[in-house]
């Protein structure tokens, strides 16, 4: 869009888009940093879920970036269309399911109110309301940041971010496919796998809990469940790196499919997106790949737009009492992106066919 609407060349458009993504992610996380989970006594950001998937997500992004150098544009376009249409369809079905659950819950609430009013016993009515009111008073919607952040998990995420940034900077200063290039690339594996394994062991032993998945599930995780989540993170990162979108854009819908509530899945995926997109921003800045004044301006615009969007969506949810609105907004965004980006890719692919351009795999090591 930056190339078509504003006129940036492709070399500058990608870094600037990363700046905008980082700005929007930072403002979204800042807006929700003090907020609590809608139904549980925990932050709305699930730090344990992020720590389980974010390190392996960043490894997948590195793999996806390498694959993007090999895959032809038409292959990426077809993958983008198929993936986005599939994700939008699955998310839409999840939204409909969530909408029905909310409708059922509302009907049960109305039925309870009518039954309590029909009894005519004010004492019983007050007694039945006391536990609910006390629970609501205990469940605060906002708390101070110092109480709402899991600092140990955040420190490990920052460690992964710094390690990847250092490795990426040194790797990009080496000749592609040189021995040192591949050594630096391989060093990302123990960093990401080590931190993910640390979190996975805690979940396996039951000393850590991903509470946002619900209180009705087993405390201890099984090996196949941990492997599934690791694969999901690796897949999301690889696809995000291949398509140039970042893994966070894929993680939100995947969190929904795994059973994470809409408010939590959106904020947690955005929180994870900060680390992956900001690494790219710092890296591009050191390589002097984008004009800083334009980047700062668009960064500010994206930051303000995200803050306004968060406030508006939150107001809509509070008025309608339906968190499924978040899912339908996400579906609309993904579907529109599939049509828009897919259309541009098809036009470019048609042009390449007419000019008989080479459309096979590219060589990584030239």
Protein Blocks (a to p, Z undefined) as FASTA:
>chain_A
ZZmmnopafklmmmmmmmmmmmmmmmmmmmmmmpccfkbccdfbdfklmmmmmmmmmmmm
mmmmmmmmmpcfklmmmmmmmmmmmmmmmmmmmmmmmmmmmmmmmmmmmmmmmmmmmnop
aklmmmmmmmmmmmmmmmcfbdcfklmpcfklmmmmmmmmmmmmmmmmmmmmpcehiakl
mmmmmmmmmmmmmmmmmmmmmmmnopaccfknopkbcfbdcfklmmmmmmmmmmmmmmmm
mnonojklmmmmmmmmnopafklmmmmmmmmmmmmmmmmmmmmmmnopacfklmmmmmmm
mmmmmmmmmmmmmmmmmmnopaklmmmmmmmmmmmmmmmmmmmmmmmmmmmmmnopafbd
cdfbZZ
